[in-house]
Amino acid sequence: MCGLLLDGLGALADAGGVEKACRLAGHAYVTLRHENPQQARRFDVLLHRLSRRLDW
């Protein structure tokens, strides 16, 4: 399920919703960080990759 969400967030960012994708990736990270750190790390990586594309 996380893979599907990661793909969706990438598509959202590619469609111009970089900030929204970053916010959602951050929320996913916070939700998973204690119960599933491995999956949380995937969202952390995505968040850092996408944050370079923010224009503010």
N, C-alpha and C positions, 0 to 999 in steps of 0.2 A: 504494500500500500504506500509506503514511503517513496518508493521509486516512482509511482504514478504521480504523487504530489510534487516531487522534485521536477519531473518532466513538465507538469502543468505550470509550476512557478517559472520555469525557464521559458515556456511559451508565453506566459503573461508578460515577462520582462521583454521578450523579443517583440511583442505587440505594443510596446510603449508603456507598459505598467511596471517599470523597474522599481519605483518606490513601493508600490503595493506588494510586489513580489518579495522585496526585502523585508517588509513588515511581517508578512505571513511566514516567511522562512524564520524570522526571529521568534515568532510565537510558537512555531513548531519546535524550534530548538529548546525553548524554555519548557515546553510541555514534556519533551522527551529526555531532557538532560539527566534526570535521576533514574528513571525507570529503564531507559535504553540509551546509554551514552554513545554506543556505536552509531545508531540511527541519528541521534542528535548531532553528531559530528558531521554527518553528510549535509545537514541543513546549515551548519556553521560554515562549512566550505562554500556552499552555494551563496550564502549571505555575503561572505567576503569577496567572492568572485563578482557578484552583482553590484556590490556597493561601489566598485570602481566605475560603474556606468551611471551613477547618480550625477545629476547636473547642478546640485546645489551645494 
